[in-house]
Amino acid sequence: MTGRMEGKVAFITGAARGQGRSHAIRLAEEGADIIAVDLCAPVDSLEGFYDLPGEEELRETARQVEAQGRRVVARVADVRDLDALKSAVNDGVAELGAVNVIVANAGIFTFGANTHEVSETSWNDIQDINLTGVWHTYAAAAEHLIKAGEGGSVIIISSLAGFKGLANVAAYTAAKHGIVGLMKVLANELGPHGIRVNTIHPNSIDTPMVKNASAYRLFRPDLDEPEASDAEAAFAGLNPFGKAWIEPVHVSNAVLWLASDESFYVSGGQIPVDGGAAIK
């Protein structure tokens, strides 16, 4: 089946690489035009964990969307800055037309500290980006989505940490639980407009956020410079499938389903894409 998103416009945050790029390309493959946004700058509290993408990577996402024959408006914007997001969305709507789908994907990940030892800066950055940033993403595009008058879909990328209380991942887990609550509120508010709202809950995805030395060290603290092969068995043990890292396209396929009319009455759902990790 092709063309499931023909004539639709999707607004995607965190689109410069990883899951966000994958979502943009997958929706474009099915006919969507894309408003792609990313910070493209460092976040200080991530120092020592992993690097964030730059503007060149956002341009590469735009190039790959255009390679599908679709239009794209790519903008550098911080999800912590509501005005910047509104400006990006307004630019996109002016060029592409009304927003039909919101994919709140942007997020950061830090881990490894006992909860009482998490720095206030790290805690605040994660709440500001992963929780408040999702609210900003919705708020920036909500009027356009409702005015489109064609139903629509809000898709929020949560995590296995939105289901479980993961030890030593307090800030991230709190934020990912928080956006589930936001999703439930929005599902009730937007139902009368025919707009569906759901969360997707991936496990360990094959992206730089997860595949980095800091994450490997979480599972192999006995090694100074662990590599992917050193940590693979531990990651694989998180789910019944025995899969260490899930390919982003499988999350994107769930995004596509929720964005398309195939999920017409699916709202208020928490969709796992985790190889069964939530039940292990």
N, C-alpha and C positions, 0 to 999 in steps of 0.2 A: 504494500500500500504506500502510495506517495501523495504528496500535496496536502497532507493533513493540516498544514499551517498556512496554506495559500491565502494571501490577502491579510495576514495578521502581522502585528508588530509586537515584538517582545523587548522589554527593558530588563537588562541583566547586569547585576553588579558583580565586581570581582572577575571581570571578563578577560583580563589580560593573559591568563594562562590557566592550567589545571582544569578543575571542574567548570569554571565559568566559561573558558574558551570552548570546552567540549559541549556545553549546553548551547552556546551560540551557534556553533557549527551544526549540531544535530537539528536544531530548530530551523536553521537556514536550509538545510538539506530538504526539509519538508515544506519550504516555501515562505518562511517568515523573514521579514526584515527586522533588523536588530539595532537597538540602542545599547551600546556597550560602554560600560563605565568601570574605571579602576583607579585606585589611589596613585599607583606608579611612583611611590616614594617610600622611604624607610619608616618603620615604627620603632622607636628607640627601645621599647621593652622586648622586642624580638631579637635584639643583638645577642648572638651566641646560640640562637635557635636555628633560624633559616632566613634567607633574604627574600624580600618581596620583589615582584616583577617591576620593570621599568616601562617607559613609554614605547620603546621598540617592540616589546612583547604585546602591548595593546594594539599597535599598528599591525602586527602579525595576525592577531585575531581578526582584525578588520579585513586584512587581505584574504584570509581563508574564508570568511563569510562571503566576500565578493566573488571568490572563486566558485561559489555555489550559484552564482548568478543573482544574488540578492543584494539589496542595499543595506548600508550600515552607517550609523552615526556613532563615532567613538569619541569619548570625552574623558579627560582626566578629572576626577572628582572624588572627594573623600566622603564616605557615607556618614561621617560625623558632622558634615556640613550640609544641612538641609537646603540652604539656598543654592549651593553649588549643584546639588542633585536636581533641584527644580529647574535650574538653568539647563542642565544636560538633557533632561526630559523634554523641556520646552523646545530646545533645538531639534531634538529627534522628532517630535510631533510635527513641527513646522515642515520638516523635510519628508517624513515617512507617513504621517497620518496618525490616527488615534492609537493609543496603547491598548492592546488586548490581553497581554500577559505580562506579569511582573515576576521575575525570578530573583529573589533576595538571596544571593549566593555569597557575597563578600564576607570574609571572616578571617580571623587569625587564631593561632593555637600556641599556647605555652603550657608547660607541664613539669612535673617532677618534684615540686616543693610540697611539704606538708602545708595544710591549709593555713595554719597560723603563721607560716613563714612566707607566704606569697606577698610580694611587694605591692604596696598600694598602687604604684604606677601600672604594674602589670594587670592587677585586678581591674582598674579603671579603664585601661585600654581595651581589654577584652569586652567589658560591658558596653563601652561606648561604640565599639565596632560591631560586635556580634549580636547585641541586643538592641541598643538604641539605633544602631545603623540599619537594622531591619525595619524598625518603625519608620525611620527617615525614608528608606527606600519605598515603602508603601505610601507614606504621606506625600512624597514628591510626585507620584504618578496617579494617586487615587482619583482625583477629579477627572483626569483624562480617561481613566479606565471606566468610571461610572458613566461619563458622558458619551462614551462610545455606544452604549445602549445595546450591545450585542452579547451580553453575558461576559465571559472572560474568566481568567484564572490568576490567582496569586499563589506562587509556589515558594515556600521558604525552606532553605536547606538547613536542616538541623544536623543531627549526628546520633550515633549510638549513645553518646553522652546526653542526648535528650531523653533517653529511656532509662539509663542506668546511672548510679552514683559512682563514678569512676574515681578510685583513690588517687590522690596527688594530681588531680585535674579539676580543682574546685571552681576556679573562675570560669573556665570554659564550660564545665558541666552546668553551672548555675545559669549561664547565658543561654545555653542550648535548651534547657528546660523552660526558660523564660519565653523564648519565641514560640514554644508550643502553646503556652497560655495566650500569647498574642494571636496566634493562628485561630484558636477557638473563638476568641472574641470577634475577630474579623469574619469568620465563617457565619456567625450569627448576624453581624451587621450587613454583610454583603449578599447574603442569601436572597433577600427580596429583589435584588438587582440581577439575579441569575448568575452571580459571580461565585466561583468555587474557590476555597482557600484550604490548602493542605501543607503539611510538612513532609519532607523526605529525610530519612535517617540513614546515611551511609555509615559504614564501618571504616576501616583503614583503606584509603583510596591511593592509587598510584600517582601521587602528585608530590611536588617539592615540600608541601606542608607536612607530609607524613614521612616521605622518603628522604631523610637527612640524618646526619651523624648524631644530632641531639636526640632524635626519636629512637635511633638504634641503641643509643647509650641507656635509654630508659629501661630497655629490656636486657642489655648486656653491660651492666655497670662494671663488670670485671675487665672490660677492655677499654683502653685509652682511646683508640680510634676505630670503633666498630664500623663495619661495612654492612650493606644490605644482606649479604649472604650470612653474616653472623647473627642477624636478628630475624631472619626469615621464619625459622621454625617457631619462634615465640609469637610473631604476628599471626602465623597460620593457626596457632592454637587458640586464637580468640573466637573462632567460629567453626561450626560443624563441617563446613565445606573444606576446611583445611587450606583456605586460600589466604595468603599473606596480604596481598594488596589487590583490591578490586579495580579493574580498569574504569576510568571515568565515564566512558560511553554508556556503561550500564546504569549509572545514575542519570545520565542524560536521556536514556530511553524512558525512564520513569518521569523525568521532567516533560518530555514530549507527550507522553500519555496524559498527564495531568493538564497540559496546555491545550490538548486537542479536545474535540467534541466527544471523543470516545469515553471520556470520564465525566460525562454530562451531569450526573447526579452525585459525583464523588466530592464531598466537602466535609471538612472537619476531620480528615484522616491523617494518620501518622504512618507513612509508608516506609517500611524498612527496605534498604538495599544493602544488606550486611552479611549475606551468607549464613543467616540464622544466628548471628552473634547476640542478638537481643534476648534470645531464649536460652542461651548457654549459661 
